[in-house]
Amino acid sequence: MTERDAIRRIARKAQASNPRLIAGIGDDCAIWRSAAGEDLVFTTDFLLEGVHFTRPLYSAPDIGHKALARGLSDIAAMGASPQFCLLSLALAPNCDQRWMDSFYAGLLKLAKKFDTTLAGGDLSHADRVLCDIVVCGSVPRGKALRRDGARLGDLIFVSGPLGRDWREYRRPVPRIEFGLSIRAIATSCIDITDGLSLDLHRLCEASGVGAEVDCVPVRKGATLEQALGAGEDYELLWTMPDGAAAPKGSIRIGRITRDDGIFLQGQPLEARGYDHLQQ
Amino acid sequence: MTERDAIRRIARKAQASNPRLIAGIGDDCAIWRSAAGEDLVFTTDFLLEGVHFTRPLYSAPDIGHKALARGLSDIAAMGASPQFCLLSLALAPNCDQRWMDSFYAGLLKLAKKFDTTLAGGDLSHADRVLCDIVVCGSVPRGKALRRDGARLGDLIFVSGPLGRDWREYRRPVPRIEFGLSIRAIATSCIDITDGLSLDLHRLCEASGVGAEVDCVPVRKGATLEQALGAGEDYELLWTMPDGAAAPKGSIRIGRITRDDGIFLQGQPLEARGYDHLQQ
């Protein structure tokens, strides 16, 4: 398989049909037509063999799925609609054409579910499989959900019970619809992919506030420890004014307080979660 | 160094000041304000230790520079103005804070030269240094230079003599101004980062044409072989109608012909260049 053949195969499978994508796979750049009145949001996320997954615990389509899911989860956290993605992929020596086809099948299945066009990327080789996804989403001007909007007295919610083990959670489903459903009412939002305690700390720090957490919804089979610090939950954590109607599936976990710390049932809640530079 | 500290340091150094960048480093996504009447172009490029560079042959600022230069070269090939970039970086075990600071110094110096705002990215760890750059450029609607516009009778040009050795070429300067200067007259364009012969084949294939190359401008100290196939030239290869005025520095190398092959002085010119899947 040459690079040219591989790119042709990928382009055929991607079959871009978004009228705003003027040029997709096959040129130096993808070309996207701007529209006034919208903001575009961009995220980029690594998915690296040996760091974020191992083989054969993860199959090729699992890896393709998860590479995109990581980016889509950030798009969900902004309350945005996904538009297109670019994928940088380095193949390991034992990844043949069949492996590559399966990888893209996994990625494109999820892309189709959320109307995300594969618009381009880069192809390389390495001693391990390396993925880096870029996702672009759109949102009406000024309406993106940010981390820094939580205000004193706001209630804090999560979109589902927490405590996922990344080894078991091969095909996470990003909460795109959920993000869209809270866009008009949320004051701040973040996705929980590094653990509730760490991501709550990040949200509070960005907003310059504190928090009092009353209860943590723990997934069946998980421990409180896992719910607080395991990460990989792909749920949303958000705040909204007291009295607003939360969408179905919302779980209230606490309230935003003055900037004097983050507490769980009266005890200081440390930021425990995955830190890439502390491994 | 924790991830949080590292992100703060990077954000402080990046000092985003682009009024269209509504939110930069520090949220789930960067937020970019769209404008009607423009097209945005996007590219993503790996720069991987052991594949694209080695240490200590490349210093930290060399690597930061080159990571961005690869993306900017694609933006130049579209005739676009760079706007912002996102950088995914995995640090190796022996990369300390000083290394990271030097890396970003190299990247941000080049970014400043070409008004490119560092808007976000991802930070991770791996056994080797891994970079993946995303660059966004803008161009008036419908004016992006593509590979597929070369027409029978067009003249073929390059932006400078060819034959670079990647081991020696640590700080390539992308031809942004050159790309802008040919945007109104070129019918097609590609950057030569995989070797003239391979990139000319790509341009001709996309355009459905052939080519007759009369002469290849070889850099002082390089061989014809290197000029044709070594890659890493960071020059532009473009076509334009016979009779149009080429900008200063342009070197005419041949003419577009019917789709019956690519020839150098009457001999078939094979596509020799770097193929990531054939290593």
HADDOCK unambig.tbl for C-alpha pairs under 7 A between the chains (distance, minus, plus):
assign (segid A and resid 1 and name CA) (segid B and resid 277 and name CA) 6.66 0.50 0.50
assign (segid A and resid 2 and name CA) (segid B and resid 275 and name CA) 6.81 0.50 0.50
assign (segid A and resid 2 and name CA) (segid B and resid 277 and name CA) 5.50 0.50 0.50
assign (segid A and resid 2 and name CA) (segid B and resid 278 and name CA) 6.11 0.50 0.50
assign (segid A and resid 3 and name CA) (segid B and resid 275 and name CA) 5.88 0.50 0.50
assign (segid A and resid 3 and name CA) (segid B and resid 276 and name CA) 6.27 0.50 0.50
assign (segid A and resid 3 and name CA) (segid B and resid 277 and name CA) 5.42 0.50 0.50
assign (segid A and resid 27 and name CA) (segid B and resid 146 and name CA) 6.64 0.50 0.50
assign (segid A and resid 27 and name CA) (segid B and resid 147 and name CA) 6.22 0.50 0.50
assign (segid A and resid 28 and name CA) (segid B and resid 43 and name CA) 6.86 0.50 0.50
assign (segid A and resid 28 and name CA) (segid B and resid 74 and name CA) 5.30 0.50 0.50
assign (segid A and resid 28 and name CA) (segid B and resid 77 and name CA) 6.85 0.50 0.50
assign (segid A and resid 28 and name CA) (segid B and resid 190 and name CA) 6.71 0.50 0.50
assign (segid A and resid 29 and name CA) (segid B and resid 41 and name CA) 5.64 0.50 0.50
assign (segid A and resid 29 and name CA) (segid B and resid 42 and name CA) 5.03 0.50 0.50
assign (segid A and resid 29 and name CA) (segid B and resid 43 and name CA) 4.77 0.50 0.50
assign (segid A and resid 29 and name CA) (segid B and resid 74 and name CA) 6.43 0.50 0.50
assign (segid A and resid 30 and name CA) (segid B and resid 41 and name CA) 5.41 0.50 0.50
assign (segid A and resid 30 and name CA) (segid B and resid 42 and name CA) 5.15 0.50 0.50
assign (segid A and resid 30 and name CA) (segid B and resid 43 and name CA) 6.59 0.50 0.50
assign (segid A and resid 31 and name CA) (segid B and resid 39 and name CA) 6.45 0.50 0.50
assign (segid A and resid 31 and name CA) (segid B and resid 40 and name CA) 5.76 0.50 0.50
assign (segid A and resid 31 and name CA) (segid B and resid 41 and name CA) 4.49 0.50 0.50
assign (segid A and resid 31 and name CA) (segid B and resid 42 and name CA) 6.60 0.50 0.50
assign (segid A and resid 32 and name CA) (segid B and resid 39 and name CA) 5.57 0.50 0.50
assign (segid A and resid 32 and name CA) (segid B and resid 40 and name CA) 5.06 0.50 0.50
assign (segid A and resid 32 and name CA) (segid B and resid 41 and name CA) 6.10 0.50 0.50
assign (segid A and resid 33 and name CA) (segid B and resid 38 and name CA) 6.65 0.50 0.50
assign (segid A and resid 33 and name CA) (segid B and resid 39 and name CA) 4.54 0.50 0.50
assign (segid A and resid 33 and name CA) (segid B and resid 40 and name CA) 6.23 0.50 0.50
assign (segid A and resid 34 and name CA) (segid B and resid 34 and name CA) 5.75 0.50 0.50
assign (segid A and resid 34 and name CA) (segid B and resid 35 and name CA) 5.99 0.50 0.50
assign (segid A and resid 34 and name CA) (segid B and resid 36 and name CA) 5.63 0.50 0.50
assign (segid A and resid 34 and name CA) (segid B and resid 38 and name CA) 5.85 0.50 0.50
assign (segid A and resid 34 and name CA) (segid B and resid 39 and name CA) 5.56 0.50 0.50
assign (segid A and resid 34 and name CA) (segid B and resid 40 and name CA) 6.60 0.50 0.50
assign (segid A and resid 35 and name CA) (segid B and resid 34 and name CA) 5.99 0.50 0.50
assign (segid A and resid 35 and name CA) (segid B and resid 35 and name CA) 5.77 0.50 0.50
assign (segid A and resid 35 and name CA) (segid B and resid 36 and name CA) 4.64 0.50 0.50
assign (segid A and resid 36 and name CA) (segid B and resid 34 and name CA) 5.63 0.50 0.50
assign (segid A and resid 36 and name CA) (segid B and resid 35 and name CA) 4.63 0.50 0.50
assign (segid A and resid 36 and name CA) (segid B and resid 36 and name CA) 4.47 0.50 0.50
assign (segid A and resid 38 and name CA) (segid B and resid 33 and name CA) 6.64 0.50 0.50
assign (segid A and resid 38 and name CA) (segid B and resid 34 and name CA) 5.84 0.50 0.50
assign (segid A and resid 39 and name CA) (segid B and resid 31 and name CA) 6.43 0.50 0.50
assign (segid A and resid 39 and name CA) (segid B and resid 32 and name CA) 5.54 0.50 0.50
assign (segid A and resid 39 and name CA) (segid B and resid 33 and name CA) 4.54 0.50 0.50
assign (segid A and resid 39 and name CA) (segid B and resid 34 and name CA) 5.56 0.50 0.50
assign (segid A and resid 40 and name CA) (segid B and resid 31 and name CA) 5.73 0.50 0.50
assign (segid A and resid 40 and name CA) (segid B and resid 32 and name CA) 5.06 0.50 0.50
assign (segid A and resid 40 and name CA) (segid B and resid 33 and name CA) 6.25 0.50 0.50
assign (segid A and resid 40 and name CA) (segid B and resid 34 and name CA) 6.62 0.50 0.50
assign (segid A and resid 41 and name CA) (segid B and resid 29 and name CA) 5.64 0.50 0.50
assign (segid A and resid 41 and name CA) (segid B and resid 30 and name CA) 5.40 0.50 0.50
assign (segid A and resid 41 and name CA) (segid B and resid 31 and name CA) 4.48 0.50 0.50
assign (segid A and resid 41 and name CA) (segid B and resid 32 and name CA) 6.11 0.50 0.50
assign (segid A and resid 42 and name CA) (segid B and resid 29 and name CA) 5.03 0.50 0.50
assign (segid A and resid 42 and name CA) (segid B and resid 30 and name CA) 5.14 0.50 0.50
assign (segid A and resid 42 and name CA) (segid B and resid 31 and name CA) 6.60 0.50 0.50
assign (segid A and resid 43 and name CA) (segid B and resid 28 and name CA) 6.86 0.50 0.50
assign (segid A and resid 43 and name CA) (segid B and resid 29 and name CA) 4.77 0.50 0.50
assign (segid A and resid 43 and name CA) (segid B and resid 30 and name CA) 6.59 0.50 0.50
assign (segid A and resid 43 and name CA) (segid B and resid 121 and name CA) 6.82 0.50 0.50
assign (segid A and resid 44 and name CA) (segid B and resid 88 and name CA) 6.80 0.50 0.50
assign (segid A and resid 44 and name CA) (segid B and resid 121 and name CA) 5.53 0.50 0.50
assign (segid A and resid 44 and name CA) (segid B and resid 122 and name CA) 6.09 0.50 0.50
assign (segid A and resid 45 and name CA) (segid B and resid 122 and name CA) 5.66 0.50 0.50
assign (segid A and resid 46 and name CA) (segid B and resid 88 and name CA) 6.89 0.50 0.50
assign (segid A and resid 46 and name CA) (segid B and resid 122 and name CA) 6.85 0.50 0.50
assign (segid A and resid 74 and name CA) (segid B and resid 28 and name CA) 5.28 0.50 0.50
assign (segid A and resid 74 and name CA) (segid B and resid 29 and name CA) 6.42 0.50 0.50
assign (segid A and resid 77 and name CA) (segid B and resid 28 and name CA) 6.84 0.50 0.50
assign (segid A and resid 88 and name CA) (segid B and resid 44 and name CA) 6.81 0.50 0.50
assign (segid A and resid 88 and name CA) (segid B and resid 46 and name CA) 6.91 0.50 0.50
assign (segid A and resid 121 and name CA) (segid B and resid 43 and name CA) 6.80 0.50 0.50
assign (segid A and resid 121 and name CA) (segid B and resid 44 and name CA) 5.53 0.50 0.50
assign (segid A and resid 122 and name CA) (segid B and resid 44 and name CA) 6.09 0.50 0.50
assign (segid A and resid 122 and name CA) (segid B and resid 45 and name CA) 5.67 0.50 0.50
assign (segid A and resid 122 and name CA) (segid B and resid 46 and name CA) 6.85 0.50 0.50
assign (segid A and resid 124 and name CA) (segid B and resid 276 and name CA) 5.16 0.50 0.50
assign (segid A and resid 124 and name CA) (segid B and resid 277 and name CA) 6.90 0.50 0.50
assign (segid A and resid 125 and name CA) (segid B and resid 276 and name CA) 5.93 0.50 0.50
assign (segid A and resid 125 and name CA) (segid B and resid 277 and name CA) 6.60 0.50 0.50
assign (segid A and resid 146 and name CA) (segid B and resid 27 and name CA) 6.64 0.50 0.50
assign (segid A and resid 147 and name CA) (segid B and resid 27 and name CA) 6.22 0.50 0.50
assign (segid A and resid 190 and name CA) (segid B and resid 28 and name CA) 6.70 0.50 0.50
assign (segid A and resid 275 and name CA) (segid B and resid 2 and name CA) 6.80 0.50 0.50
assign (segid A and resid 275 and name CA) (segid B and resid 3 and name CA) 5.87 0.50 0.50
assign (segid A and resid 276 and name CA) (segid B and resid 3 and name CA) 6.27 0.50 0.50
assign (segid A and resid 276 and name CA) (segid B and resid 124 and name CA) 5.17 0.50 0.50
assign (segid A and resid 276 and name CA) (segid B and resid 125 and name CA) 5.92 0.50 0.50
assign (segid A and resid 277 and name CA) (segid B and resid 1 and name CA) 6.63 0.50 0.50
assign (segid A and resid 277 and name CA) (segid B and resid 2 and name CA) 5.51 0.50 0.50
assign (segid A and resid 277 and name CA) (segid B and resid 3 and name CA) 5.43 0.50 0.50
assign (segid A and resid 277 and name CA) (segid B and resid 124 and name CA) 6.93 0.50 0.50
assign (segid A and resid 277 and name CA) (segid B and resid 125 and name CA) 6.61 0.50 0.50
assign (segid A and resid 278 and name CA) (segid B and resid 2 and name CA) 6.11 0.50 0.50
